[in-house]
Structure formats: C-alpha cells, structure tokens
Amino acid sequence: MLHLTDLREILRYVPKFRDRVFVIAMDGAVVEDENFSNLLLDIALLRSLRVGVALVHGAGHQIKRLAEQTGQAPSNIDGTGVTDAPTLQMALTAANRVTHEVIEGLAAVDLSGAYGHALVAHPAGIIRGVDYQMTGRVERVNVAMLQALLEHDIVPVIPPLGCDGEGRTYRLNSDAVAVEVARALRAVKLIYLSAGGIVRRGDESLRQLSVEEAQALLTGARAEIAETMVSKLEHAVRAAREGVPRVHIIDAKVEEGLLAEVFSNEGVGTLVHANEYQAIRRAQKKDARSILKLIQAGVENDELVRRTRQEIERQIGEYFVFEVDANPVACVAVHPYSEQRKAELACLCVDGTFENQGIGAKLTHYAEAQARALGAAELFCLSTQAFNFFVQKGGFRLGTPDDLPPARRERYERTGRKSLVLTKKL
C-alpha cells in the first residue's frame, strides 16, 4: 500500500526527471520473466510523469534457446566475441522476436513503441589476431529519429543490431549499445535490468559506488563479483565517465523495483555515480526538519542528546549535512569554543539505510577540517555508545571532563549522561 510518506518522496524526485530521458536496458531473459508486465506498468508511470524512456534489449537468452532447438552451436552468445554467419542469423531471428514482444507489451499498457534504424555500426575488426567477423561496434546513434519518437510519446525499442552504410548488419552487445544511446540522448539515468541485478562482493550487497570505487572493484577484486555483473559494472563505469550522471543495476525480478530505485533515496539495486552524487554542505534553516528526523532514532536509543527544532535552527550555521542525490542522509555539527581554541564534534548521525558506507568517517574528517579552519587546536566529542568508532576510525583518545571548556563542562555535569569524553589534537 502506498503511504503518504512514499508519495512525498516520489513527488520530490518528479521535477528533476520531468522532460528528461531514461535509457532502460533489459536482458533478453527479462522479457520472458513473469515480472515483465509489471516493469512495463512502471515504464507507463514514468511516461505519465513526462519522463522520456528509450528501451534497449538484449537477446542472448533467446539465442541460446534457439541454438538448442535447432542443434546449432553459436560462436558467441552476448555479442562480445566472434559472430559467424549462422550466429548472426540466429541473432537476427531472436532479436526481432524480442523487439516484437516488447512492442506488444508496451501496447498492453497503452504505450506506443517503435523500432527503426537507430544504430549505425561498423565491424569490430581483427582484435589480437582474431577476426570478429559479423560482430560490430556502434559508430553513430540516429539521435534525430529517437528524439522524434520521444517527442511524439513513442517509446523507441532498440535491439542489439546495427547496419553500416552498405546495408550490412552487425551483431552488437546490448550493454554497450545502452551506453551509446544514453550518451547520445544525454540521458540522466541509464538503468540495467537483469536477473539478480545487484552488485555483490561476497555476501555484501553494494548499494552505491562512485566511479573510482567501481573501477577499483573491477581491477582488484573482480573474482568476488558475479560473472553476470562484470559487464554491467564495466559499462556503468564507462557511462558515468562519459557523462551519464547515474547508472543503476537492478534485479528485474523485484516487483516495483524500477520505481523503488528511481523514486527513493536508498533504492533496491546498485548505483554507480559520478562524483557530484554525494556532497557535504553547510546546513540551511530549511534542513532543520531533516536533521531532526535523522537524529530521532539516536535520541530514542540515548545515543544522542535530545534537540528541539528551534535549538537546531538557532545554531544551523554550525551544522553540516551529507547529501545523496540532493537529499540529507547524515549530519554533524561543529561547535567552536574560540577562547580555549577548542571545538566540539557533535550530533554525528547517519541514516540507518546508509550505515557502513564510510559516511560517518567522511563527516568526522570534514568536521576536523572545519575545526582547523576555525582556529581550533583540539577537537573533542562526547559519546555514550559510539566511542569505539571515534577511537578506531577518527583517531580520538579517551579524555576526562577536565578537557572540556568550562561552559561545556557545566552543561555536561548538568545533563548527568556521564558520556565519555574523547579528544584529538589538530
């Protein structure tokens, strides 16, 4: 059931995406999954919100099945290796079938879909001494045609096939095609839909990755990533580096997963983002409500001191927020005590959805920098439950109440919380 809070979160995102373009790339297997009709309903909702959608699809699943039915051995399944003549014919048959099924599915949710000559391709050529035959690479995207379709409320459907200037057809990799289409249309999002579509390192689900983090994962721990995710992650990195702000990898089997990923802060898949996705900035008066909401759980657990909205607003210039996609998900305060050349790190809090991602450590280091800029020679904090974090991650040492400035010590004794005092020389 849709809650009012869910609706508010959705409405916060709508103005950002209206009249912009999403490129959605789906593996061939997704078209045959029972959740496919729900995905098309999600796409219909996006279109109703005036979000342009271009669909790129693969056909590897269908090629494999066609090969089994005909007793043929395809030279390559996903369009990255050699494509011989029989495999090209299977690819043509399979891709055309998937395109037709996608257009039929769009019609079932009152959307118009169309397929045209969207990709100009050239041969991949000879790579490390191997002739890739009818495997191609995208040379150019027919942007004018795609934009014309979008302007007339028609969803472009783009198979992994391209033609050269002489009418020869080449097989393409759909993940790579999606990057080229997203770049050409200046899409604000590229969304990969696949079975099990979330990047994991061992048992750990990776929800957000910067381009640098994703590249490090591919370079240093590739064996820890499921093989089916390697291509998605490689192309996500390339897309982000080449101007696509957000690339999402989603499990297509999750009901309403597409909407949950697009219209919520935490999402359900893996997001690869350019650096501007995350930012720390000084809080403004309008952020007081968000800060109060962030610290609520910590106050209830007696981890943080209770603060009123008025108290936060009165000191708002000393608060900083960590944003994810322009939404505050963590906060910290730096209160100066200029006479003693000290500063207090206070109200450090991270939304539970974003814990264990290093955000607390980033805010701690940022607070240190702010304290130095204020002329402080020492930073201190008070903690009842997170003292191990400050010692192990922040480099603080255990102090005593005598280390507090007189005004702060008076308040410390008045509260009776008996928090540990931690200090750090700057």
Backbone torsions as a table, in degrees:
resi	resn	phi	psi	omega
1	MET	NA	135.9	-179.8
2	LEU	-76.2	124.8	178.3
3	HIS	-95.3	160.4	179.7
4	LEU	-59.3	-38.2	179.0
5	THR	-64.2	-36.2	176.9
6	ASP	-63.0	-43.8	-178.9
7	LEU	-63.2	-41.1	178.3
8	ARG	-61.3	-41.4	-179.7
9	GLU	-65.1	-41.1	177.6
10	ILE	-60.9	-46.7	-176.8
11	LEU	-64.5	-26.0	177.9
12	ARG	-67.2	-30.4	-177.6
13	TYR	-88.0	-27.2	-171.8
14	VAL	-54.8	-47.2	-178.8
15	PRO	-60.8	-27.9	179.8
16	LYS	-69.7	-29.9	-171.5
17	PHE	-104.0	-13.7	-176.7
18	ARG	-60.7	132.3	180.0
19	ASP	64.8	17.4	172.4
20	ARG	-106.1	174.6	-174.9
21	VAL	-118.1	134.6	168.1
22	PHE	-107.1	137.1	168.3
23	VAL	-104.9	121.7	-178.6
24	ILE	-111.7	120.5	-178.9
25	ALA	-110.4	123.1	-178.7
26	MET	-121.7	136.9	175.1
27	ASP	-65.3	154.8	179.0
28	GLY	-56.9	-35.0	-179.0
29	ALA	-63.8	-26.7	-178.1
30	VAL	-63.6	-35.0	-177.1
31	VAL	-63.9	-26.9	-179.0
32	GLU	-97.7	-0.3	179.2
33	ASP	-78.5	150.1	-177.9
34	GLU	-65.1	-18.6	-179.7
35	ASN	-86.7	-1.2	-176.6
36	PHE	-58.6	-43.1	-179.3
37	SER	-63.2	-34.6	177.1
38	ASN	-68.4	-38.1	176.7
39	LEU	-60.8	-39.7	179.1
40	LEU	-67.3	-34.8	174.2
41	LEU	-64.2	-39.0	176.1
42	ASP	-61.8	-41.4	179.0
43	ILE	-65.5	-38.1	176.6
44	ALA	-61.4	-37.7	177.1
45	LEU	-65.5	-43.0	177.3
46	LEU	-57.9	-43.5	179.8
47	ARG	-64.9	-36.0	178.7
48	SER	-65.8	-23.4	177.7
49	LEU	-92.1	12.0	179.1
50	ARG	65.1	36.4	171.4
51	VAL	-98.7	122.8	177.0
52	GLY	-74.3	138.6	-178.8
53	VAL	-129.3	127.8	170.1
54	ALA	-114.7	131.5	-176.4
55	LEU	-105.3	126.3	171.8
56	VAL	-112.1	134.9	179.8
57	HIS	-128.7	153.9	173.1
58	GLY	-96.5	-179.0	179.4
59	ALA	-149.2	14.2	-177.6
60	GLY	-58.8	-41.7	179.9
61	HIS	-60.6	-43.7	-178.2
62	GLN	-71.6	-35.2	177.2
63	ILE	-63.8	-43.5	179.8
64	LYS	-61.2	-43.3	-179.4
65	ARG	-69.3	-38.6	178.5
66	LEU	-64.2	-38.9	178.8
67	ALA	-63.4	-40.1	178.4
68	GLU	-65.2	-38.9	-178.6
69	GLN	-68.7	-34.2	-175.8
70	THR	-99.2	-4.5	179.6
71	GLY	73.1	21.5	179.6
72	GLN	-95.6	160.4	177.7
73	ALA	-115.1	102.7	-178.5
74	PRO	-64.9	142.6	179.7
75	SER	-73.7	-20.2	179.3
76	ASN	-165.0	146.4	-176.1
77	ILE	-98.5	-42.3	-168.5
78	ASP	-102.8	5.9	176.8
79	GLY	82.7	15.6	177.3
80	THR	-105.7	-18.0	-178.8
81	GLY	-105.7	-155.6	-178.8
82	VAL	-71.8	133.9	174.0
83	THR	-115.9	106.5	176.9
84	ASP	-84.3	176.2	-174.5
85	ALA	-60.3	-46.3	178.5
86	PRO	-61.7	-38.2	179.9
87	THR	-67.6	-37.4	176.7
88	LEU	-60.7	-41.9	178.9
89	GLN	-63.7	-40.6	176.4
90	MET	-64.3	-39.2	179.4
91	ALA	-63.7	-41.5	177.8
92	LEU	-61.5	-47.6	-179.6
93	THR	-61.9	-47.8	-176.8
94	ALA	-66.7	-46.3	-177.6
95	ALA	-63.8	-42.6	179.5
96	ASN	-62.8	-37.0	178.4
97	ARG	-65.3	-43.7	-179.6
98	VAL	-65.7	-43.3	178.5
99	THR	-55.6	-45.7	-179.5
100	HIS	-63.6	-40.7	179.8
101	GLU	-65.6	-37.3	178.3
102	VAL	-66.2	-45.3	179.6
103	ILE	-63.7	-39.2	175.1
104	GLU	-61.5	-42.9	180.0
105	GLY	-64.6	-39.2	177.2
106	LEU	-63.4	-41.1	179.1
107	ALA	-61.7	-33.4	-178.9
108	ALA	-67.3	-20.5	177.4
109	VAL	-111.3	25.0	174.8
110	ASP	65.0	32.9	173.0
111	LEU	-114.7	146.4	175.8
112	SER	-96.5	132.5	175.9
113	GLY	-122.1	152.6	-179.6
114	ALA	-148.3	147.1	177.8
115	TYR	-119.0	131.9	177.1
116	GLY	-142.4	-175.4	-179.4
117	HIS	-79.7	82.7	-173.1
118	ALA	-90.1	-22.2	-171.9
119	LEU	-122.2	123.8	170.3
120	VAL	-95.7	126.9	-174.3
121	ALA	-125.6	162.0	171.9
122	HIS	-134.2	163.0	-177.2
123	PRO	-63.0	142.8	174.2
124	ALA	-64.4	-28.6	174.9
125	GLY	87.5	-153.5	-178.5
126	ILE	-101.9	119.6	-177.1
127	ILE	-119.5	119.7	-178.3
128	ARG	50.0	43.2	174.8
129	GLY	83.0	3.1	-179.0
130	VAL	-110.9	127.6	176.8
131	ASP	-81.7	117.7	-177.0
132	TYR	-84.0	3.3	172.6
133	GLN	53.0	-110.0	-174.1
134	MET	-95.9	18.9	169.6
135	THR	-83.1	136.5	-176.8
136	GLY	-124.5	178.0	173.6
137	ARG	-131.6	149.0	-179.3
138	VAL	-71.6	124.6	176.3
139	GLU	-95.4	-39.1	-176.7
140	ARG	-157.8	145.5	175.9
141	VAL	-104.4	133.1	179.0
142	ASN	-77.8	81.2	-175.0
143	VAL	-64.8	-40.8	-177.6
144	ALA	-58.0	-42.5	-179.8
145	MET	-66.9	-45.5	-179.2
146	LEU	-63.1	-42.8	179.6
147	GLN	-65.5	-36.7	178.1
148	ALA	-62.5	-41.7	177.7
149	LEU	-63.4	-46.4	-179.3
150	LEU	-61.2	-41.2	-179.2
151	GLU	-65.1	-23.7	179.0
152	HIS	-102.3	24.1	176.6
153	ASP	58.5	35.3	176.7
154	ILE	-112.0	132.7	179.5
155	VAL	-84.8	116.1	175.5
156	PRO	-69.1	133.6	176.7
157	VAL	-113.8	120.4	-169.5
158	ILE	-120.9	110.6	178.5
159	PRO	-82.4	168.1	-179.3
160	PRO	-82.8	56.4	-179.7
161	LEU	-137.7	145.3	177.1
162	GLY	-143.6	155.7	-179.4
163	CYS	-119.9	149.1	174.6
164	ASP	-93.7	-176.2	-177.0
165	GLY	-68.3	-11.7	179.8
166	GLU	-106.8	11.4	175.4
167	GLY	84.2	11.5	176.9
168	ARG	-84.5	139.4	-178.8
169	THR	-99.1	140.6	178.8
170	TYR	-126.8	146.2	176.9
171	ARG	-84.4	138.3	-177.6
172	LEU	-125.0	160.2	173.8
173	ASN	-87.5	125.8	-173.5
174	SER	-65.5	-33.6	177.6
175	ASP	-62.1	-41.2	179.1
176	ALA	-69.9	-39.4	177.4
177	VAL	-57.7	-43.2	-178.4
178	ALA	-59.9	-38.4	178.1
179	VAL	-63.5	-46.4	-178.1
180	GLU	-63.9	-41.3	179.5
181	VAL	-66.8	-42.1	179.2
182	ALA	-62.5	-42.1	177.8
183	ARG	-63.8	-46.6	-175.3
184	ALA	-64.5	-38.1	-178.7
185	LEU	-88.5	0.8	-177.6
186	ARG	53.5	47.2	-178.6
187	ALA	-66.3	144.9	176.0
188	VAL	-84.7	-18.2	177.5
189	LYS	-143.0	140.5	167.0
190	LEU	-117.1	123.9	-174.2
191	ILE	-121.5	118.1	175.9
192	TYR	-94.6	123.6	176.2
193	LEU	-108.2	119.2	179.0
194	SER	-149.4	164.3	177.8
195	ALA	-68.2	127.1	-178.5
196	GLY	69.5	29.6	-170.9
197	GLY	-76.0	69.7	169.9
198	ILE	-147.4	138.6	-177.2
199	VAL	-80.4	129.4	179.0
200	ARG	-126.5	144.0	172.0
201	ARG	-113.9	101.9	-172.2
202	GLY	67.2	-123.7	178.4
203	ASP	-93.6	-0.8	-175.0
204	GLU	-90.1	125.0	174.9
205	SER	-83.6	129.8	-178.4
206	LEU	-101.3	110.7	-174.3
207	ARG	-87.2	-40.5	178.3
208	GLN	-134.1	136.7	177.4
209	LEU	-137.2	130.0	169.5
210	SER	-71.9	166.2	177.7
211	VAL	-56.6	-42.4	-178.4
212	GLU	-65.5	-41.4	179.2
213	GLU	-65.8	-40.8	179.1
214	ALA	-65.3	-41.7	179.6
215	GLN	-65.8	-40.1	177.6
216	ALA	-62.5	-37.6	178.7
217	LEU	-64.8	-41.8	179.2
218	LEU	-68.4	-35.9	-176.0
219	THR	-79.4	-43.5	-170.6
220	GLY	-100.1	-24.4	-174.2
221	ALA	-136.2	36.5	-174.6
222	ARG	-57.0	-33.8	-178.1
223	ALA	-65.1	-19.7	-178.5
224	GLU	-84.0	-10.0	-178.5
225	ILE	-97.8	138.9	176.1
226	ALA	-57.1	137.7	-176.0
227	GLU	-57.1	-34.3	-179.5
228	THR	-66.8	-18.7	-178.0
229	MET	-94.8	-14.6	-175.7
230	VAL	-60.5	-49.1	-179.5
231	SER	-61.0	-43.9	-179.7
232	LYS	-60.3	-44.8	-176.9
233	LEU	-69.1	-40.4	177.6
234	GLU	-59.5	-45.6	-178.7
235	HIS	-73.8	-29.2	174.7
236	ALA	-62.9	-43.4	177.9
237	VAL	-61.3	-45.7	-179.1
238	ARG	-63.5	-42.7	179.9
239	ALA	-61.5	-45.5	-178.9
240	ALA	-64.4	-38.3	178.9
241	ARG	-70.1	-23.2	-176.3
242	GLU	-104.2	19.8	167.8
243	GLY	109.6	-2.0	176.6
244	VAL	-86.0	116.1	-171.4
245	PRO	-62.8	-39.8	-174.8
246	ARG	-133.8	130.6	174.8
247	VAL	-124.0	126.2	-176.6
248	HIS	-114.8	140.2	174.5
249	ILE	-119.5	115.4	-169.5
250	ILE	-125.8	145.7	172.3
251	ASP	-75.9	114.5	-176.2
252	ALA	-67.1	-14.6	-177.9
253	LYS	-84.6	-8.9	-179.5
254	VAL	-79.8	119.4	-178.9
255	GLU	-64.7	131.4	-177.1
256	GLU	61.4	19.9	-179.7
257	GLY	-64.4	-36.4	-179.6
258	LEU	-62.4	-47.0	179.4
259	LEU	-67.4	-40.3	179.9
260	ALA	-62.6	-35.8	179.9
261	GLU	-72.2	-40.3	-174.4
262	VAL	-78.9	-37.0	-170.4
263	PHE	-110.5	23.6	174.7
264	SER	-141.0	155.2	-178.5
265	ASN	-67.7	-42.9	-173.9
266	GLU	-82.8	-31.1	179.2
267	GLY	67.5	-175.3	180.0
268	VAL	-129.0	-6.1	-177.0
269	GLY	-118.7	-149.6	176.5
270	THR	-113.4	130.1	178.8
271	LEU	-108.4	126.9	171.1
272	VAL	-108.0	124.7	-170.6
273	HIS	-131.6	154.5	170.6
274	ALA	-72.5	165.2	-171.0
275	ASN	-59.5	-29.9	-175.6
276	GLU	-70.9	-4.9	-179.2
277	TYR	-62.0	-36.2	-178.8
278	GLN	-115.5	141.5	-179.2
279	ALA	-156.1	147.7	172.6
280	ILE	-108.8	131.1	179.8
281	ARG	-142.3	162.1	176.4
282	ARG	-69.0	137.7	-177.9
283	ALA	-70.4	152.8	174.4
284	GLN	-116.6	167.0	-175.9
285	LYS	-56.4	-34.6	-179.4
286	LYS	-67.0	-15.9	-179.2
287	ASP	-83.6	-7.9	-175.3
288	ALA	-57.6	-41.0	179.7
289	ARG	-62.5	-43.2	179.7
290	SER	-64.7	-40.6	179.3
291	ILE	-63.7	-43.1	179.4
292	LEU	-60.8	-40.6	178.7
293	LYS	-67.6	-38.9	-179.8
294	LEU	-62.2	-41.5	-172.8
295	ILE	-86.7	-4.5	-174.0
296	GLN	-55.6	-48.3	-178.2
297	ALA	-64.1	-40.4	179.1
298	GLY	-64.0	-36.3	177.2
299	VAL	-66.6	-44.5	-179.7
300	GLU	-63.7	-31.3	178.7
301	ASN	-86.6	4.6	-178.4
302	ASP	62.6	26.0	177.2
303	GLU	-89.7	-31.4	-179.5
304	LEU	-122.0	153.5	177.0
305	VAL	-74.2	140.0	177.4
306	ARG	-66.7	133.0	177.5
307	ARG	-129.5	145.5	174.9
308	THR	-92.2	162.6	177.7
309	ARG	-61.6	-36.9	-179.9
310	GLN	-64.8	-39.5	178.5
311	GLU	-64.1	-41.5	179.0
312	ILE	-64.7	-45.4	-179.6
313	GLU	-61.9	-36.6	-178.5
314	ARG	-65.3	-30.8	-179.2
315	GLN	-112.6	22.2	-170.5
316	ILE	-57.4	-28.9	179.5
317	GLY	-67.5	-11.3	-179.8
318	GLU	-103.0	3.6	178.9
319	TYR	-103.2	151.5	176.7
320	PHE	-134.1	144.4	179.3
321	VAL	-120.5	146.6	174.7
322	PHE	-102.1	120.2	-176.3
323	GLU	-103.5	143.8	167.7
324	VAL	-121.4	115.6	-177.8
325	ASP	54.4	44.6	175.4
326	ALA	70.1	15.8	177.1
327	ASN	-119.9	127.9	-179.9
328	PRO	-64.6	125.9	177.7
329	VAL	-123.7	-1.6	178.2
330	ALA	-160.5	160.1	-179.8
331	CYS	-149.8	164.1	174.1
332	VAL	-157.3	154.9	176.3
333	ALA	-124.9	147.5	174.9
334	VAL	-126.1	108.2	-178.4
335	HIS	-101.8	119.1	-177.0
336	PRO	-84.0	145.9	170.1
337	TYR	-126.8	84.0	-166.9
338	SER	-63.9	-38.8	-176.1
339	GLU	-62.0	-35.9	180.0
340	GLN	-92.8	0.3	-176.4
341	ARG	53.9	44.4	178.0
342	LYS	-128.1	161.6	175.2
343	ALA	-143.6	149.2	179.2
344	GLU	-105.9	130.0	169.0
345	LEU	-88.7	119.1	-174.0
346	ALA	-136.9	164.0	171.8
347	CYS	54.3	38.1	176.1
348	LEU	-76.9	121.1	-176.0
349	CYS	-151.1	137.6	178.4
350	VAL	-123.8	131.6	175.0
351	ASP	-52.3	135.4	-176.3
352	GLY	-54.5	-32.2	-180.0
353	THR	-64.9	-24.9	-174.3
354	PHE	-111.2	16.0	177.8
355	GLU	-69.7	159.6	177.6
356	ASN	62.7	30.6	176.1
357	GLN	-120.4	10.7	177.2
358	GLY	83.3	6.7	-177.1
359	ILE	-69.1	-40.4	178.5
360	GLY	-59.6	-41.5	178.8
361	ALA	-66.0	-39.3	178.8
362	LYS	-62.7	-42.7	179.3
363	LEU	-67.7	-35.5	177.6
364	THR	-62.9	-46.2	178.2
365	HIS	-64.3	-37.8	179.1
366	TYR	-64.9	-41.3	178.4
367	ALA	-62.0	-39.2	176.4
368	GLU	-58.7	-45.3	-179.7
369	ALA	-62.4	-40.1	178.5
370	GLN	-65.7	-40.4	179.3
371	ALA	-62.9	-42.4	177.1
372	ARG	-61.2	-42.7	-179.6
373	ALA	-62.6	-27.4	178.4
374	LEU	-84.0	-1.3	178.3
375	GLY	89.2	10.7	-179.5
376	ALA	-74.6	141.3	176.4
377	ALA	-100.2	-11.6	-178.8
378	GLU	-146.5	140.4	176.7
379	LEU	-114.7	136.2	177.8
380	PHE	-131.6	159.1	174.5
381	CYS	-147.8	160.5	178.9
382	LEU	-117.1	135.2	-176.7
383	SER	-146.5	137.3	174.7
384	THR	-100.2	-24.1	-173.6
385	GLN	-136.2	-21.0	-174.0
386	ALA	-104.9	21.2	-175.0
387	PHE	-63.5	-32.9	177.9
388	ASN	-61.9	-38.6	177.9
389	PHE	-60.2	-48.0	-176.6
390	PHE	-66.0	-34.2	178.4
391	VAL	-73.7	-48.7	-172.9
392	GLN	-79.9	-39.1	-176.7
393	LYS	-97.3	-28.2	-174.6
394	GLY	-105.0	-10.5	179.0
395	GLY	77.5	19.6	177.8
396	PHE	-79.8	160.8	173.7
397	ARG	-124.4	158.8	-179.2
398	LEU	-70.5	129.6	177.7
399	GLY	-116.8	-159.0	177.6
400	THR	-135.5	165.5	177.2
401	PRO	-56.9	-23.1	178.7
402	ASP	-66.2	-18.4	178.9
403	ASP	-78.2	-10.3	-177.9
404	LEU	-82.3	146.8	171.2
405	PRO	-58.9	149.4	-175.0
406	PRO	-51.8	-45.5	-178.5
407	ALA	-63.8	-38.6	-179.3
408	ARG	-73.0	-34.4	179.5
409	ARG	-67.4	-36.1	178.6
410	GLU	-61.6	-43.9	178.6
411	ARG	-68.3	-35.9	178.9
412	TYR	-59.9	-47.0	-177.9
413	GLU	-70.2	-31.6	-178.3
414	ARG	-69.5	-33.3	-177.2
415	THR	-73.1	-31.9	-178.6
416	GLY	70.7	17.3	-177.9
417	ARG	-76.6	-20.9	180.0
418	LYS	56.2	38.7	176.7
419	SER	-63.4	150.5	171.7
420	LEU	-73.5	142.9	176.6
421	VAL	-98.9	128.1	179.5
422	LEU	-124.2	139.5	-176.2
423	THR	-131.8	158.2	177.0
424	LYS	-150.1	126.4	176.5
425	LYS	-73.7	137.8	-178.5
426	LEU	-104.0	NA	NA
